[in-house]
Amino acid sequence: MNVTVYGDSILRGVRFQDGRYVIDHSWENALAEGFGLQIANRSRFGNTIEKAMPRIEKDSAAPCREDEYALLELGGNDCDYDWAAIAAAPEEAHECKTPPEKFMACYRRAIRLLCESGRKVVLATLPPINSELYLRFLCRDGLSRDNIVRWLGDVEHIYRWQESYSGMVDRLAREENVPLIDLRGAFLRDYRRPEALLCADGIHPSMQGQDLIFRTLSDFLRTLFRV
């Protein structure tokens, strides 16, 4: 089976470790070996649905092989803001990278393009973030925490806003009748504290978090193959 992954740094395998970002391909390699997959990982650091579209359009125009799957995991960067601009002008209005209406329309188009090309599309919800850790990371080089919180209203608005984009992915899966891998639910159901599953930046999965992603994807594949 061939699988093309269109994701962001989460499925790229990025971790924040010892003050820098590193890429860990272990989940990808383990899945390929364990299930006999050919994986083409198109995931990119900072990827949004709009940034992913040219690649999706190109791939959709190419011939589709038998048992060709496309896994989409996007939204975490789409909901992000220019935090430096917010810190500098907390009284002004600020828009995220991809507003909800545009996100839904563009994501829906990506799903339909891939489906119409003959590929079997699967979506993934977004792993949760830790608002406090993320805000601390954002302000590490001097951004005004007070100004950002004033604009947000409360720190946990970061979590709720990102959660709303995961909810849109869930909605798209239902409306377009494609399978959904609930990465978010897997993280929230895990018995460990969230800090154990996330790096110090509050957004990227730790080694334990990456292992949870691998196990969740493995469970989906076992269901798919009925093994």
N, C-alpha and C positions, 0 to 999 in steps of 0.2 A: 504494500500500500504506500502511496505517495502522499505526503502531507506538506503543504506550504503554510508557514506561519507568518501572519501579518500582525505584529505586535509592537510594543514599545520596549523599554528597558527591562520590564518585568520578565517577559518571555525571552529576552535576549540573554538573561542570566546575569544581569548586573547586580553587584553588591557594593555597598559602601564599606570599605574595610581599611583600617589604619589611616584614615584621612584621605583616601582616594578611592576611585571606582575601579573595580576589577570585574572581569567577565568570567563566569563559571558555566561551562557547557555540560556539566554533569547530568542534569535532568534530560537534556536533549539526547546525549549519547546513550544514557541508560534506556530511554524509551525506544530509540532506534534499534538498539541491540536486543532488548527484551521482547519487542513485538515485530521485529523484522521490517521496520519502517525505513523509507527513504525520506528524510526531512530536509526541506529547503527553508531555512529560517530567514525571513525577510524583516525580522524585528529590528528596530533601530532605537537608539537612545534619543529621547525627545520626540518620538514619532506621534503625530496626530492623525486623525482620519484623513484630513486633506493632504498631508504629506505622503500618506500611504497610497492615495488614489492613483497616481501615475503608474506605480508598480502593479497595482491591482488591475488597472485598465490594460496594461501591456500583457500581463499573464492571462487575463480573461480572453484576449484576442488570440492566444496561442492554442494549438490543439490540446484537447483534454484526454489524458490517458485513462485507462480503466482504473477504478478505485482511487480517484484523485480527490483528496480532501483539502479544504482551506480552513484554517483556524484563525479567527480574528480576536484579538485582545487589545482593544484601544479605548481611550477615554481619559486615562490618567493625566495625560498632558493636555488634552483638550480642555479640561476644566481648570487648568492652572492659570495663574495671573502673573502680571508684571509686578512683582512684589516691591521692587525698588521704586516704581512709579507710585504705588499705593503708599509706601512709607514716606515718600516726599510730599504727597498731596492727598492725605486721608479724607479731606472734605469733598473731593471730586468723585465723579462716577468713573468706574473702571470696568472694562469688559474682559472676560476670560478669552483664551486663545480661540476657542470654537464655541460660540453661544449655543444653547440647547437646540434651537430650531435648526440651525445649520448642521449641528452634529447629527441629529436624527435623520435629516434629509440625505446627508452625505454617506452616512453609515448604511442607510437603507439602499442607496444606489450601489454601494460596494457589494452588499449581500446579493442583490438581484443580478448584477453583472456576473458574479462568480457562479451563481446558480444557473443562469441562462447559458453559461459556457459549458455546463455539464458537471461542474465540480460540486462536491457535497460540502456544504458550508456548516461550520460549527462556530458558535460564539462562546466567549468566556467572560464572566463578570470580573470586576476589578477587586483585587485584594484590598482590604481596608487599610487606611493609613492611621498614624498616631498624630493627632493634631499638635499636641504639646512638643513632641520630639521634632516634628517638621518645622514648627515655628522657631524653635531654638536653633535648628540648623539654618533656617533662612536668615536669622539675625546674627549669625556667628561673626560676620565681618562688619557689623556696625549699623545694619538697618534698624530703624526705630521700632521696637516691639510695641511700644505704647501706641504709635500711630497706626500700625497694622491692626492691632486689636480694636482700636477706635473705629476703624473702617469696617472690620468684620462684625462688630457687635459683641461677639464672644469667640473665644479660641475654637470651640467645637464646631463653629460654622464651617471650618475647613473640612472636617470629617463629613458633615452633612452634605456639603456641596459636592464633594467627590462621590459620596454615596448616591446622590441623585443621578450622576452619570452612569454608575453601575446599574441603577434602576432602569435607565433608558435602554441599556443593552439588553436587560431582561425583557423589557417590553418589545423590543425589536425582534428578539428570538421568537416570542409568542406570535407577534403579528405576521412575521414572515415564515413561520412554521419551520424553524431550523433548530437543531439541538443546541442546548446550553450547558456548558460546564460551569458549575457554580464555585469558582475559586473563592469568592468572597465568603460564601457560607462555610466552606471548609476552614478558612482562617478563623471565622467567628465561633465555630463549633469546637476548635481545638482547645484542649484543656490548659495549655500553657498561657501565661500572660502575654499580651500582644508584643511586648518588648522583646520576647524571646524569638518571635517570628519575623521581626523587622530589624533593619540596621539602624544605626544611630541617627540617620537622616529622617527616620520616621516613615519612609515610603517604600524603600527597596527591601524585598525579602532577605532575611539572613540565610545562613546555611540551612537552619531548621525550616525556615519558610520555603526555601527552594525545594527541600525534601518533601514538604507538604504539597507543593505544586506537582512534583513528580508523582506522588502517590494518588493525588486527585485525578491527574490525567491518566494514570494507569488504570484506575477504577473505571473511568469512562471507556477506555479501550477494551477492558475485559467485558463490560456490558455490551459494547459494540460487536465484539467477536463472540459473545456469549460463552466465555470461558471462565 
